[in-house]
Amino acid sequence: MTDGNTGPGTDGARAGRDRLTLVLGGGLAVALLAAIGATGGWLLAGEDTEPTGRPVAGASTGVPTGSPSAAPSRAEVTPTAPRSTSPTRSTGLTVPPLIGTDFVEARDELRERRLGWRLIFGTGTGRSVTRTSPAVGEEVRPGTTVHLYVAGPAPASTVPDVVGEECDDAADELVDEGFYPRYRSGRRGVVTRQEPAGDTAGNWNDPVALWCGVGAPGSVTASPVP
């Protein structure tokens, strides 16, 4: 019959196990306390530390993954009005073939087409038109002035006497004879004076001054022509 005692060997083994358990348990407790202390210190440090500002982004060659702090601005583009592509309406009026014709005939043809004219005489010989501007065949609008270049110089012409005529009629007569009227007192009424006087020798393109509707100082007012 035994008392459950296995002898000294058994007691020694049990004592060794107890010491190992105590050592392991103590080590575990120390490690646990160290971890708790570190955690508490980090929490306390986090509560006392203020942020120092935005983090500075480092250089990167990749695609940014975060959203930008502000949306990029877009350039304002004002739409331009579309240009009209419709062709210009044709007038059907062109400079007639006047090269080589007498300048008086060329002038009359332009007048019939309701075009203006300007005679530019040259230094050669003859009365024929050498060129025009705009050119022959070029499309023009009614009222356009066509320059007629004449080979020779301006021929002589006699100034008509237009005193006493209606201003418009007097101007037409001067133009027919190659002169250009210059109005000194308007374009209404009867011509009371002209310079140069009627029947004076002149040349094509010479101006003739007209006083219409009022009498010039020292001049005699002519009565209207019936």
C-alpha positions in Angstrom: 0.0 0.0 0.0 1.4 3.4 -1.0 0.7 7.0 0.0 0.9 8.3 -3.6 4.5 9.4 -3.1 6.7 8.1 -5.9 9.9 9.2 -4.2 12.5 11.9 -4.3 12.8 11.7 -8.1 9.2 12.6 -8.5 9.4 15.6 -6.2 12.4 16.9 -8.1 10.6 16.7 -11.4 7.5 18.5 -10.1 9.6 21.2 -8.6 11.3 21.8 -12.0 8.0 22.1 -13.7 6.8 24.6 -11.2 9.8 26.8 -11.6 9.5 26.7 -15.5 5.8 27.7 -15.2 6.7 30.5 -12.9 9.5 31.8 -15.2 7.3 31.6 -18.3 4.4 33.2 -16.6 6.6 36.0 -15.3 8.1 36.6 -18.7 4.7 36.8 -20.3 3.5 39.3 -17.7 6.5 41.4 -18.3 6.0 41.4 -22.0 2.4 42.3 -21.7 3.1 45.2 -19.3 5.7 46.5 -21.8 3.2 46.4 -24.6 0.5 48.2 -22.6 3.0 50.8 -21.6 4.1 51.5 -25.1 0.5 51.8 -26.3 -0.4 54.2 -23.6 2.6 56.3 -24.3 1.8 56.5 -28.1 -1.8 57.5 -27.3 -0.6 60.2 -24.9 1.9 61.5 -27.4 -0.8 61.6 -30.1 -3.1 63.7 -28.0 -0.4 66.4 -27.2 1.0 66.7 -30.8 -0.5 69.4 -33.1 -0.4 68.9 -37.0 2.4 70.9 -38.5 0.6 71.6 -41.8 -0.2 69.9 -45.1 2.0 67.0 -46.0 4.4 67.9 -48.8 4.0 65.7 -51.8 7.1 64.1 -53.1 8.1 63.9 -56.7 6.2 61.2 -58.6 6.1 60.0 -62.1 3.0 58.0 -61.7 -0.6 59.0 -62.0 -1.9 60.8 -58.9 -4.5 58.8 -57.1 -5.9 61.5 -54.9 -8.5 64.1 -55.9 -7.1 67.6 -56.5 -7.8 70.3 -53.9 -9.3 72.6 -56.5 -10.7 71.8 -60.0 -8.5 73.1 -62.8 -9.9 76.3 -64.5 -11.2 76.0 -68.0 -10.4 78.6 -70.6 -13.5 80.6 -71.7 -13.9 80.2 -75.5 -16.2 82.7 -77.3 -17.7 81.1 -80.4 -17.1 83.0 -83.5 -19.9 83.8 -85.9 -19.8 81.6 -89.0 -18.6 83.4 -92.1 -21.1 83.8 -94.9 -20.3 81.6 -97.8 -23.1 83.0 -100.0 -21.7 84.4 -103.3 -22.0 88.1 -103.9 -25.0 88.9 -106.0 -24.0 89.6 -109.6 -25.1 92.9 -111.1 -24.7 91.7 -114.7 -23.0 95.1 -115.5 -19.5 95.0 -117.0 -17.1 97.6 -118.5 -17.8 97.6 -122.2 -15.1 97.0 -124.8 -13.9 100.6 -125.3 -10.2 100.1 -126.3 -9.5 101.8 -129.6 -12.7 103.8 -129.7 -12.8 107.6 -129.7 -12.9 108.9 -126.2 -16.2 110.9 -126.8 -17.9 107.7 -128.0 -16.5 105.8 -125.0 -17.8 108.4 -122.6 -21.3 108.4 -124.1 -21.4 104.6 -123.9 -20.5 104.7 -120.2 -23.2 107.3 -119.6 -25.8 105.1 -121.3 -24.8 102.3 -118.9 -25.2 104.6 -115.9 -21.5 104.6 -115.2 -19.3 107.5 -114.4 -16.2 108.4 -116.3 -12.9 110.2 -115.8 -10.8 111.2 -118.8 -7.1 110.9 -118.4 -5.3 112.4 -121.4 -1.8 111.4 -122.4 1.1 112.9 -124.2 0.9 110.9 -127.4 -1.3 111.4 -130.4 -4.9 110.5 -131.2 -8.2 110.5 -129.4 -8.5 106.7 -128.9 -8.9 105.0 -125.6 -5.8 102.9 -124.8 -7.0 101.3 -121.6 -9.6 101.5 -118.9 -9.7 101.0 -115.1 -11.6 98.9 -114.1 -10.6 96.7 -117.0 -12.8 95.9 -119.9 -15.2 93.0 -119.1 -14.8 93.5 -115.3 -18.1 93.4 -113.4 -19.0 96.8 -111.8 -22.0 98.4 -110.0 -24.1 101.2 -111.4 -22.5 104.5 -110.7 -18.9 103.2 -110.7 -16.4 105.6 -112.2 -14.4 104.2 -115.1 -11.1 105.9 -115.9 -10.6 106.3 -119.6 -6.9 106.7 -120.6 -6.6 108.6 -123.9 -3.6 108.4 -126.1 -3.3 112.1 -126.9 -3.6 115.4 -125.0 -6.9 117.1 -124.1 -8.4 118.7 -127.2 -9.6 122.3 -127.3 -13.2 123.2 -126.7 -15.2 126.4 -126.3 -16.9 127.1 -123.0 -20.7 127.5 -123.6 -22.6 130.4 -122.2 -25.0 129.1 -119.6 -25.9 132.2 -117.7 -29.7 132.4 -117.3 -30.2 128.6 -117.6 -31.4 126.4 -114.8 -28.5 125.1 -112.8 -29.0 121.4 -113.7 -29.4 122.2 -117.4 -26.3 124.3 -117.4 -24.3 121.6 -115.8 -25.4 119.0 -118.4 -24.4 121.4 -121.2 -21.0 121.9 -119.7 -20.4 118.2 -119.4 -21.5 117.6 -123.0 -18.8 120.0 -124.1 -16.1 118.4 -122.0 -16.1 120.8 -119.0 -16.7 120.1 -115.3 -19.1 122.3 -113.3 -18.0 123.7 -109.9 -20.9 125.0 -107.8 -20.1 128.1 -105.8 -23.6 128.8 -104.3 -25.6 125.6 -104.4 -27.3 123.7 -107.2 -30.7 125.3 -107.3 -32.1 128.2 -109.3 -30.8 130.0 -112.3 -27.2 130.5 -113.2 -26.4 134.1 -112.5 -22.7 134.0 -113.2 -20.0 131.7 -114.6 -16.2 131.7 -114.8 -14.7 131.5 -117.3 -17.3 133.4 -119.3 -19.2 132.0 -122.2 -17.5 131.6 -125.6 -14.1 131.4 -123.9 -11.6 129.0 -125.4 -10.7 126.1 -123.2 -9.8 122.4 -123.1 -11.5 119.2 -122.2 -11.5 118.6 -118.4 -11.3 122.3 -117.6 -13.5 123.3 -114.6 -16.2 126.1 -115.0 -17.5 127.8 -111.8 -21.2 128.4 -111.5 -23.2 130.6 -109.2 -26.8 129.5 -109.1 -29.8 131.2 -107.5 -28.0 134.3 -106.1 -26.3 137.1 -107.8 -22.5 137.6 -107.5 -21.3 140.9 -106.2 -21.1 143.4 -109.0 -22.8 141.1 -111.5 -26.0 141.5 -113.3 -28.6 138.8 -112.6 -29.9 137.3 -115.8 -33.6 136.6 -116.2 -34.6 132.9 -116.6 -34.8 131.6 -120.1 -38.4 131.0 -121.1 
